[in-house]
Amino acid sequence: MTQAAAMTRAPDAVELLAELVRADTVAAGEGVLARRCADLLSASGHSVALVPWEDGREQLVSRSADTAAPLTFTGHLDTVPADAAAWSADPWGAERDGDRMVGRGTSDMKSGVAAALVAVAAHAAIPHDCRGVQVVLTAGEETGCTGAERIPRDALSLGGPLVVAEPTANRLVLGHKGALWLRLSAAGRAAHGSAPHLGDNAVVRLSRAAVALHDHDAWPQHPDFGTVTANVGRLRGGVQPNVVPDSGELLLDLRTVPGVDPDDLRKTVAGLAGDLVEVADHVVLPVVDTDAGEAFVGQVGEALRACEQLDEPQPPARFFTDASVLAHLLAAEGEPVPTVVLGPGEPDQCHVVDEWCSASKVETAAEVYRVLLDRWCSGG
């Protein structure tokens, strides 16, 4: 193989996944991978741009052609933390156990990023009249899509459909819950730890709120999206054992469903927490819900069938994705763009110890994406 041919050869999806996993991008450092992905896409003929955000956390937007309404693939490069002492393997070692690759981010969601990049590069290598392909790789998704929210609209080509390569085990998902993260705070009065009756313990007040929120079992429901869920994700306050805490903070994660007014949820939380606890928004992300009758959904189904994969839409995902931001950001005329969630990762492996994904599903996802791209550009 000549050097030029080697440079244009599409990379192997599983090898690329291992490279991505070996980079620790726990809420930092995504820019290193954004540059690596930019080099790969640039070599395939894409025009690439790094979108500045925080130091070392640049994001990537690439395009195959200067066309309106391209097909956009998106994924995030950050991961949640991993306690190496709790794992049976190095969280950033990308070790193989048969078909499984173990590592933080294997399922959520560097496998989807790797498969999408390989498919886009392979598609670009085929001479054709390109209808337009766009890749958006983000930082900070795990902390509430904070990176995607900082992408300027004029950095994107608008109007085309969106594929989110988040983990669905290569099954077709047409939407997901939204998120309403709330910050609850309480102010008390400090006192000596030997005389707690002289103080007002803010942490105790928030602890009672935490229990009430955790035990509440009357959250709204939706026939397709299920029940609104509530998770007390963080509770902190106080300075040391012998001081009554005069302040505290609780972070609550609500996953929302269509038809539920966020204001009603805020009122419910405030009522459960009590009058002396303040409630404020931390992250607000809308539900994603694409109609199964959308033409693009049919195209994705055709690509799945061509690769002998299940094409029946699955229930909406319980997690949120950058689509909560990008589906609206990419909209040319107000309505969010048609969006599907389809990726090789295992949904149940998100954020767990010894996270893994199937190498064969990564290869299958790359093939599904490639077929979808071919059909997209042929107008099929």
C-alpha positions as a Markdown table, in Angstrom:
| # | Residue | x | y | z |
|---|---|---|---|---|
| 1 | Met | 0.0 | 0.0 | 0.0 |
| 2 | Thr | 1.4 | 3.4 | -0.9 |
| 3 | Gln | 1.8 | 6.1 | 1.8 |
| 4 | Ala | -1.0 | 8.2 | 0.2 |
| 5 | Ala | -3.3 | 5.2 | 0.2 |
| 6 | Ala | -2.5 | 4.5 | 3.8 |
| 7 | Met | -3.4 | 8.0 | 4.8 |
| 8 | Thr | -6.8 | 7.8 | 3.1 |
| 9 | Arg | -7.6 | 4.3 | 4.3 |
| 10 | Ala | -10.5 | 4.3 | 6.7 |
| 11 | Pro | -9.3 | 3.3 | 10.3 |
| 12 | Asp | -10.5 | 0.2 | 12.1 |
| 13 | Ala | -13.4 | 1.1 | 14.4 |
| 14 | Val | -12.3 | -1.1 | 17.3 |
| 15 | Glu | -8.7 | 0.1 | 17.1 |
| 16 | Leu | -9.9 | 3.7 | 17.1 |
| 17 | Leu | -12.2 | 3.0 | 20.1 |
| 18 | Ala | -9.2 | 1.7 | 22.0 |
| 19 | Glu | -7.3 | 4.8 | 21.2 |
| 20 | Leu | -10.1 | 7.0 | 22.4 |
| 21 | Val | -10.6 | 5.0 | 25.6 |
| 22 | Arg | -7.0 | 5.3 | 26.6 |
| 23 | Ala | -7.3 | 9.0 | 26.8 |
| 24 | Asp | -8.7 | 10.0 | 30.2 |
| 25 | Thr | -11.3 | 12.6 | 29.4 |
| 26 | Val | -13.2 | 12.8 | 32.8 |
| 27 | Ala | -14.6 | 16.3 | 32.6 |
| 28 | Ala | -11.4 | 17.6 | 31.0 |
| 29 | Gly | -9.0 | 17.1 | 28.1 |
| 30 | Glu | -11.5 | 16.4 | 25.4 |
| 31 | Gly | -9.5 | 18.8 | 23.1 |
| 32 | Val | -6.8 | 16.2 | 22.6 |
| 33 | Leu | -9.3 | 13.8 | 21.2 |
| 34 | Ala | -11.0 | 16.5 | 19.2 |
| 35 | Arg | -7.7 | 17.2 | 17.5 |
| 36 | Arg | -7.1 | 13.5 | 16.8 |
| 37 | Cys | -10.6 | 13.2 | 15.3 |
| 38 | Ala | -10.1 | 16.4 | 13.3 |
| 39 | Asp | -6.9 | 15.0 | 11.7 |
| 40 | Leu | -8.8 | 11.8 | 10.8 |
| 41 | Leu | -11.7 | 13.7 | 9.2 |
| 42 | Ser | -9.4 | 16.2 | 7.5 |
| 43 | Ala | -7.5 | 13.3 | 5.9 |
| 44 | Ser | -10.8 | 12.1 | 4.5 |
| 45 | Gly | -11.5 | 15.5 | 2.9 |
| 46 | His | -13.7 | 17.1 | 5.5 |
| 47 | Ser | -13.3 | 20.8 | 6.4 |
| 48 | Val | -12.8 | 20.8 | 10.2 |
| 49 | Ala | -13.0 | 23.5 | 12.8 |
| 50 | Leu | -12.2 | 23.4 | 16.5 |
| 51 | Val | -14.7 | 25.3 | 18.6 |
| 52 | Pro | -13.1 | 26.9 | 21.7 |
| 53 | Trp | -14.6 | 26.4 | 25.1 |
| 54 | Glu | -12.7 | 25.9 | 28.3 |
| 55 | Asp | -8.9 | 25.4 | 28.3 |
| 56 | Gly | -8.1 | 22.0 | 26.7 |
| 57 | Arg | -11.8 | 21.2 | 26.0 |
| 58 | Glu | -12.2 | 22.3 | 22.4 |
| 59 | Gln | -15.1 | 20.8 | 20.4 |
| 60 | Leu | -15.2 | 19.7 | 16.8 |
| 61 | Val | -17.4 | 20.6 | 13.9 |
| 62 | Ser | -16.6 | 19.0 | 10.5 |
| 63 | Arg | -18.3 | 19.0 | 7.1 |
| 64 | Ser | -17.9 | 17.0 | 3.9 |
| 65 | Ala | -19.2 | 19.8 | 1.7 |
| 66 | Asp | -20.6 | 23.3 | 1.8 |
| 67 | Thr | -24.2 | 22.2 | 1.5 |
| 68 | Ala | -27.4 | 23.1 | 3.3 |
| 69 | Ala | -29.2 | 20.7 | 5.6 |
| 70 | Pro | -26.5 | 18.0 | 5.9 |
| 71 | Leu | -26.9 | 14.7 | 7.8 |
| 72 | Thr | -25.3 | 15.3 | 11.2 |
| 73 | Phe | -23.6 | 12.7 | 13.5 |
| 74 | Thr | -22.9 | 13.7 | 17.0 |
| 75 | Gly | -21.2 | 12.2 | 20.1 |
| 76 | His | -19.4 | 13.4 | 23.2 |
| 77 | Leu | -15.8 | 12.9 | 24.1 |
| 78 | Asp | -16.1 | 13.3 | 27.9 |
| 79 | Thr | -16.8 | 10.5 | 30.4 |
| 80 | Val | -17.9 | 10.3 | 34.0 |
| 81 | Pro | -15.2 | 9.5 | 36.6 |
| 82 | Ala | -13.9 | 6.0 | 37.4 |
| 83 | Asp | -12.4 | 4.7 | 40.7 |
| 84 | Ala | -9.6 | 2.4 | 39.4 |
| 85 | Ala | -9.5 | 0.6 | 42.8 |
| 86 | Ala | -13.0 | -0.7 | 42.2 |
| 87 | Trp | -12.4 | -2.0 | 38.7 |
| 88 | Ser | -11.0 | -5.4 | 37.8 |
| 89 | Ala | -9.1 | -3.8 | 34.9 |
| 90 | Asp | -7.5 | -0.5 | 34.1 |
| 91 | Pro | -10.4 | 1.9 | 33.3 |
| 92 | Trp | -8.2 | 3.5 | 30.6 |
| 93 | Gly | -6.6 | 0.3 | 29.4 |
| 94 | Ala | -9.1 | -0.7 | 26.7 |
| 95 | Glu | -8.4 | -4.3 | 27.6 |
| 96 | Arg | -10.2 | -7.1 | 25.6 |
| 97 | Asp | -12.0 | -10.0 | 27.0 |
| 98 | Gly | -13.2 | -11.9 | 23.9 |
| 99 | Asp | -15.7 | -9.7 | 22.2 |
| 100 | Arg | -15.8 | -7.3 | 25.1 |
| 101 | Met | -13.7 | -4.2 | 25.5 |
| 102 | Val | -13.5 | -2.9 | 29.0 |
| 103 | Gly | -12.9 | 0.7 | 29.9 |
| 104 | Arg | -14.5 | 3.9 | 30.9 |
| 105 | Gly | -16.3 | 5.4 | 28.0 |
| 106 | Thr | -16.5 | 2.1 | 26.0 |
| 107 | Ser | -20.3 | 2.1 | 25.9 |
| 108 | Asp | -20.9 | 5.8 | 26.9 |
| 109 | Met | -20.0 | 6.7 | 24.3 |
| 110 | Lys | -16.6 | 6.5 | 22.6 |
| 111 | Ser | -17.8 | 3.3 | 20.8 |
| 112 | Gly | -20.4 | 5.4 | 19.0 |
| 113 | Val | -17.9 | 8.1 | 18.2 |
| 114 | Ala | -15.4 | 5.6 | 16.8 |
| 115 | Ala | -18.1 | 3.9 | 14.6 |
| 116 | Ala | -19.4 | 7.2 | 13.3 |
| 117 | Leu | -15.9 | 8.5 | 12.4 |
| 118 | Val | -14.9 | 5.3 | 10.6 |
| 119 | Ala | -18.2 | 5.3 | 8.6 |
| 120 | Val | -17.9 | 9.0 | 7.7 |
| 121 | Ala | -14.2 | 8.5 | 6.6 |
| 122 | Ala | -15.1 | 5.4 | 4.5 |
| 123 | His | -18.1 | 7.2 | 2.9 |
| 124 | Ala | -15.9 | 10.2 | 2.0 |
| 125 | Ala | -13.4 | 7.9 | 0.3 |
| 126 | Ile | -16.0 | 6.8 | -2.2 |
| 127 | Pro | -16.3 | 9.2 | -5.2 |
| 128 | His | -19.9 | 10.5 | -5.2 |
| 129 | Asp | -21.9 | 13.7 | -5.4 |
| 130 | Cys | -22.1 | 14.4 | -1.6 |
| 131 | Arg | -25.4 | 15.7 | -0.3 |
| 132 | Gly | -23.7 | 16.9 | 2.9 |
| 133 | Val | -22.4 | 15.2 | 6.1 |
| 134 | Gln | -21.6 | 17.0 | 9.3 |
| 135 | Val | -19.9 | 15.7 | 12.5 |
| 136 | Val | -20.2 | 17.4 | 15.8 |
| 137 | Leu | -18.1 | 16.1 | 18.7 |
| 138 | Thr | -18.8 | 17.8 | 22.1 |
| 139 | Ala | -17.3 | 18.2 | 25.5 |
| 140 | Gly | -19.1 | 18.4 | 28.8 |
| 141 | Glu | -22.1 | 16.3 | 27.9 |
| 142 | Glu | -22.0 | 14.4 | 31.2 |
| 143 | Thr | -22.4 | 17.6 | 33.2 |
| 144 | Gly | -25.6 | 18.7 | 31.5 |
| 145 | Cys | -24.7 | 19.3 | 27.8 |
| 146 | Thr | -22.7 | 22.3 | 28.9 |
| 147 | Gly | -20.3 | 22.0 | 25.9 |
| 148 | Ala | -23.0 | 21.7 | 23.2 |
| 149 | Glu | -24.7 | 24.8 | 24.7 |
| 150 | Arg | -21.6 | 26.8 | 23.9 |
| 151 | Ile | -21.4 | 25.9 | 20.2 |
| 152 | Pro | -22.3 | 29.0 | 18.2 |
| 153 | Arg | -25.2 | 28.5 | 15.8 |
| 154 | Asp | -23.2 | 30.1 | 13.0 |
| 155 | Ala | -20.5 | 27.3 | 13.4 |
| 156 | Leu | -23.1 | 24.7 | 12.2 |
| 157 | Ser | -24.9 | 23.9 | 8.9 |
| 158 | Leu | -28.5 | 23.8 | 9.8 |
| 159 | Gly | -31.7 | 22.0 | 8.8 |
| 160 | Gly | -30.7 | 18.4 | 8.3 |
| 161 | Pro | -31.5 | 15.3 | 10.5 |
| 162 | Leu | -29.4 | 14.2 | 13.4 |
| 163 | Val | -28.0 | 10.9 | 14.5 |
| 164 | Val | -26.9 | 10.6 | 18.1 |
| 165 | Ala | -24.4 | 7.7 | 18.5 |
| 166 | Glu | -25.3 | 7.2 | 22.2 |
| 167 | Pro | -25.6 | 3.6 | 23.5 |
| 168 | Thr | -28.7 | 1.7 | 22.3 |
| 169 | Ala | -27.0 | -1.7 | 21.4 |
| 170 | Asn | -27.6 | -0.7 | 17.8 |
| 171 | Arg | -31.3 | -0.5 | 18.2 |
| 172 | Leu | -33.4 | 2.4 | 16.9 |
| 173 | Val | -34.6 | 4.9 | 19.5 |
| 174 | Leu | -36.6 | 8.0 | 18.6 |
| 175 | Gly | -36.3 | 10.1 | 21.7 |
| 176 | His | -35.3 | 10.4 | 25.3 |
| 177 | Lys | -36.4 | 12.0 | 28.6 |
| 178 | Gly | -35.5 | 15.5 | 29.4 |
| 179 | Ala | -33.6 | 16.7 | 32.5 |
| 180 | Leu | -34.4 | 19.2 | 35.2 |
| 181 | Trp | -31.5 | 19.4 | 37.6 |
| 182 | Leu | -32.3 | 21.5 | 40.6 |
| 183 | Arg | -30.1 | 23.1 | 43.3 |
| 184 | Leu | -31.6 | 23.1 | 46.7 |
| 185 | Ser | -30.0 | 25.3 | 49.3 |
| 186 | Ala | -30.6 | 26.0 | 53.0 |
| 187 | Ala | -29.3 | 28.6 | 55.4 |
| 188 | Gly | -29.0 | 27.9 | 59.1 |
| 189 | Arg | -27.2 | 29.2 | 62.1 |
| 190 | Ala | -23.7 | 28.0 | 63.3 |
| 191 | Ala | -23.0 | 27.0 | 66.8 |
| 192 | His | -20.6 | 24.8 | 68.8 |
| 193 | Gly | -21.0 | 21.1 | 68.2 |
| 194 | Ser | -21.5 | 20.5 | 71.9 |
| 195 | Ala | -24.5 | 22.8 | 71.9 |
| 196 | Pro | -26.5 | 21.9 | 68.8 |
| 197 | His | -29.6 | 23.3 | 70.3 |
| 198 | Leu | -28.1 | 26.8 | 70.0 |
| 199 | Gly | -27.7 | 26.4 | 66.2 |
| 200 | Asp | -29.9 | 25.7 | 63.2 |
| 201 | Asn | -28.5 | 22.8 | 61.3 |
| 202 | Ala | -28.9 | 23.4 | 57.5 |
| 203 | Val | -27.6 | 19.9 | 56.6 |
| 204 | Val | -30.3 | 18.2 | 58.7 |
| 205 | Arg | -32.9 | 20.3 | 57.0 |
| 206 | Leu | -31.6 | 19.3 | 53.6 |
| 207 | Ser | -31.3 | 15.6 | 54.7 |
| 208 | Arg | -35.0 | 15.6 | 55.5 |
| 209 | Ala | -35.7 | 17.1 | 52.1 |
| 210 | Ala | -33.5 | 14.4 | 50.5 |
| 211 | Val | -35.4 | 11.6 | 52.2 |
| 212 | Ala | -38.8 | 13.1 | 51.3 |
| 213 | Leu | -37.7 | 13.5 | 47.6 |
| 214 | His | -36.3 | 10.0 | 47.5 |
| 215 | Asp | -39.4 | 8.4 | 49.0 |
| 216 | His | -41.9 | 10.4 | 46.9 |
| 217 | Asp | -43.8 | 7.9 | 44.7 |
| 218 | Ala | -46.4 | 10.2 | 42.9 |
| 219 | Trp | -44.3 | 11.7 | 40.1 |
| 220 | Pro | -46.1 | 12.2 | 36.8 |
| 221 | Gln | -46.1 | 9.5 | 34.1 |
| 222 | His | -46.3 | 9.2 | 30.3 |
| 223 | Pro | -47.5 | 6.1 | 28.5 |
| 224 | Asp | -44.4 | 5.9 | 26.3 |
| 225 | Phe | -41.7 | 7.6 | 28.3 |
| 226 | Gly | -42.5 | 6.1 | 31.7 |
| 227 | Thr | -42.4 | 8.0 | 35.0 |
| 228 | Val | -40.5 | 11.1 | 36.0 |
| 229 | Thr | -37.6 | 10.0 | 38.2 |
| 230 | Ala | -35.8 | 11.8 | 41.0 |
| 231 | Asn | -32.3 | 11.2 | 42.2 |
| 232 | Val | -30.6 | 12.9 | 45.0 |
| 233 | Gly | -27.1 | 13.2 | 43.4 |
| 234 | Arg | -25.2 | 15.3 | 45.9 |
| 235 | Leu | -25.6 | 16.6 | 49.4 |
| 236 | Arg | -23.0 | 18.6 | 51.1 |
| 237 | Gly | -22.5 | 21.2 | 53.9 |
| 238 | Gly | -20.7 | 21.9 | 57.1 |
| 239 | Val | -17.0 | 22.5 | 57.8 |
| 240 | Gln | -16.1 | 20.0 | 60.6 |
| 241 | Pro | -17.8 | 17.8 | 63.2 |
| 242 | Asn | -17.8 | 20.3 | 66.1 |
| 243 | Val | -19.6 | 23.1 | 64.2 |
| 244 | Val | -23.3 | 23.2 | 63.5 |
| 245 | Pro | -23.6 | 23.7 | 59.7 |
| 246 | Asp | -25.0 | 27.1 | 58.7 |
| 247 | Ser | -25.4 | 26.2 | 55.0 |
| 248 | Gly | -25.8 | 23.3 | 52.7 |
| 249 | Glu | -26.6 | 22.3 | 49.2 |
| 250 | Leu | -28.4 | 19.4 | 47.5 |
| 251 | Leu | -28.4 | 18.6 | 43.8 |
| 252 | Leu | -31.5 | 16.8 | 42.5 |
| 253 | Asp | -31.7 | 15.1 | 39.1 |
| 254 | Leu | -35.2 | 14.9 | 37.7 |
| 255 | Arg | -35.8 | 13.1 | 34.3 |
| 256 | Thr | -38.8 | 14.6 | 32.6 |
| 257 | Val | -41.4 | 13.3 | 30.2 |
| 258 | Pro | -43.6 | 15.0 | 27.5 |
| 259 | Gly | -46.6 | 16.9 | 28.7 |
| 260 | Val | -45.3 | 17.7 | 32.2 |
| 261 | Asp | -44.8 | 21.4 | 33.0 |
| 262 | Pro | -41.4 | 21.9 | 34.6 |
| 263 | Asp | -43.0 | 24.6 | 36.9 |
| 264 | Asp | -45.3 | 21.9 | 38.3 |
| 265 | Leu | -42.2 | 19.8 | 39.1 |
| 266 | Arg | -40.5 | 22.7 | 40.7 |
| 267 | Lys | -43.5 | 23.3 | 42.9 |
| 268 | Thr | -43.6 | 19.6 | 43.9 |
| 269 | Val | -40.0 | 19.7 | 44.9 |
| 270 | Ala | -40.4 | 22.9 | 46.8 |
| 271 | Gly | -43.4 | 21.4 | 48.7 |
| 272 | Leu | -41.5 | 18.3 | 49.6 |
| 273 | Ala | -38.4 | 20.2 | 50.6 |
| 274 | Gly | -40.2 | 22.6 | 52.9 |
| 275 | Asp | -40.5 | 26.4 | 53.2 |
| 276 | Leu | -37.0 | 27.0 | 54.5 |
| 277 | Val | -35.3 | 25.4 | 51.5 |
| 278 | Glu | -34.7 | 27.4 | 48.3 |
| 279 | Val | -35.0 | 25.7 | 44.9 |
| 280 | Ala | -33.2 | 27.0 | 41.8 |
| 281 | Asp | -32.5 | 25.6 | 38.3 |
| 282 | His | -29.2 | 24.0 | 37.7 |
| 283 | Val | -29.7 | 22.3 | 34.2 |
| 284 | Val | -32.8 | 22.3 | 32.1 |
| 285 | Leu | -32.9 | 20.1 | 29.0 |
| 286 | Pro | -36.0 | 19.4 | 26.9 |
| 287 | Val | -37.4 | 16.0 | 26.0 |
| 288 | Val | -36.5 | 14.6 | 22.5 |
| 289 | Asp | -39.4 | 13.0 | 20.7 |
| 290 | Thr | -39.3 | 12.2 | 16.9 |
| 291 | Asp | -42.3 | 11.0 | 15.1 |
| 292 | Ala | -42.0 | 7.5 | 13.8 |
| 293 | Gly | -43.5 | 8.6 | 10.5 |
| 294 | Glu | -40.6 | 11.0 | 9.7 |
| 295 | Ala | -39.0 | 10.1 | 6.3 |
| 296 | Phe | -35.6 | 10.1 | 7.9 |
| 297 | Val | -36.7 | 7.4 | 10.4 |
| 298 | Gly | -37.6 | 5.3 | 7.5 |
| 299 | Gln | -34.2 | 5.7 | 5.9 |
| 300 | Val | -32.5 | 4.7 | 9.2 |
| 301 | Gly | -34.8 | 1.6 | 9.3 |
| 302 | Glu | -33.8 | 0.7 | 5.8 |
| 303 | Ala | -30.1 | 0.9 | 6.7 |
| 304 | Leu | -30.7 | -1.3 | 9.7 |
| 305 | Arg | -32.5 | -3.9 | 7.6 |
| 306 | Ala | -29.8 | -3.9 | 5.0 |
| 307 | Cys | -27.3 | -4.8 | 7.8 |
| 308 | Glu | -29.7 | -7.5 | 9.2 |
| 309 | Gln | -30.4 | -5.5 | 12.3 |
| 310 | Leu | -33.7 | -4.9 | 14.1 |
| 311 | Asp | -35.5 | -1.8 | 12.7 |
| 312 | Glu | -38.5 | -1.6 | 15.0 |
| 313 | Pro | -38.3 | 1.6 | 17.1 |
| 314 | Gln | -37.6 | 0.9 | 20.8 |
| 315 | Pro | -39.0 | 2.7 | 23.8 |
| 316 | Pro | -37.5 | 6.2 | 24.5 |
| 317 | Ala | -34.2 | 6.3 | 26.4 |
| 318 | Arg | -34.2 | 7.2 | 30.0 |
| 319 | Phe | -31.0 | 9.2 | 29.7 |
| 320 | Phe | -30.6 | 12.6 | 28.0 |
| 321 | Thr | -28.2 | 13.4 | 25.1 |
| 322 | Asp | -26.8 | 16.4 | 23.4 |
| 323 | Ala | -29.8 | 16.2 | 21.1 |
| 324 | Ser | -31.7 | 18.2 | 23.8 |
| 325 | Val | -29.5 | 21.1 | 22.6 |
| 326 | Leu | -28.5 | 20.2 | 19.1 |
| 327 | Ala | -31.9 | 19.2 | 17.7 |
| 328 | His | -33.0 | 22.8 | 18.4 |
| 329 | Leu | -29.7 | 24.4 | 17.5 |
| 330 | Leu | -29.7 | 22.8 | 14.1 |
| 331 | Ala | -33.3 | 23.7 | 13.4 |
| 332 | Ala | -33.6 | 26.0 | 10.4 |
| 333 | Glu | -37.2 | 27.1 | 11.0 |
| 334 | Gly | -38.0 | 26.6 | 14.6 |
| 335 | Glu | -39.0 | 23.0 | 14.8 |
| 336 | Pro | -36.3 | 20.6 | 16.1 |
| 337 | Val | -34.7 | 18.5 | 13.4 |
| 338 | Pro | -35.6 | 14.8 | 13.1 |
| 339 | Thr | -33.4 | 12.9 | 15.5 |
| 340 | Val | -32.6 | 9.3 | 16.1 |
| 341 | Val | -30.5 | 7.8 | 18.9 |
| 342 | Leu | -28.5 | 4.8 | 17.5 |
| 343 | Gly | -25.2 | 3.5 | 18.8 |
| 344 | Pro | -23.3 | 0.4 | 19.6 |
| 345 | Gly | -22.8 | 0.8 | 23.3 |
| 346 | Glu | -24.8 | -1.1 | 25.9 |
| 347 | Pro | -27.3 | 1.2 | 27.7 |
| 348 | Asp | -27.0 | -0.7 | 31.0 |
| 349 | Gln | -23.2 | -0.2 | 31.0 |
| 350 | Cys | -23.4 | 3.6 | 31.3 |
| 351 | His | -21.5 | 4.9 | 34.4 |
| 352 | Val | -20.9 | 1.4 | 35.9 |
| 353 | Val | -17.8 | -0.3 | 37.3 |
| 354 | Asp | -16.1 | -2.5 | 34.6 |
| 355 | Glu | -18.0 | -0.7 | 31.8 |
| 356 | Trp | -17.7 | -2.6 | 28.5 |
| 357 | Cys | -19.0 | -2.7 | 25.0 |
| 358 | Ser | -19.1 | -5.3 | 22.3 |
| 359 | Ala | -16.4 | -5.0 | 19.6 |
| 360 | Ser | -18.6 | -6.7 | 17.1 |
| 361 | Lys | -21.4 | -4.2 | 17.7 |
| 362 | Val | -19.0 | -1.4 | 17.1 |
| 363 | Glu | -18.2 | -2.9 | 13.7 |
| 364 | Thr | -21.9 | -3.4 | 12.9 |
| 365 | Ala | -22.7 | 0.2 | 13.9 |
| 366 | Ala | -20.0 | 1.5 | 11.5 |
| 367 | Glu | -21.5 | -0.6 | 8.7 |
| 368 | Val | -25.1 | 0.7 | 9.5 |
| 369 | Tyr | -23.8 | 4.3 | 9.5 |
| 370 | Arg | -22.0 | 3.7 | 6.2 |
| 371 | Val | -25.1 | 2.3 | 4.5 |
| 372 | Leu | -27.2 | 5.2 | 5.9 |
| 373 | Leu | -24.7 | 7.7 | 4.5 |
| 374 | Asp | -24.6 | 6.0 | 1.1 |
| 375 | Arg | -28.4 | 6.1 | 1.0 |
| 376 | Trp | -28.5 | 9.7 | 2.2 |
| 377 | Cys | -26.2 | 10.9 | -0.5 |
| 378 | Ser | -28.0 | 8.9 | -3.2 |
| 379 | Gly | -31.3 | 10.4 | -2.1 |
| 380 | Gly | -32.7 | 7.0 | -1.1 |
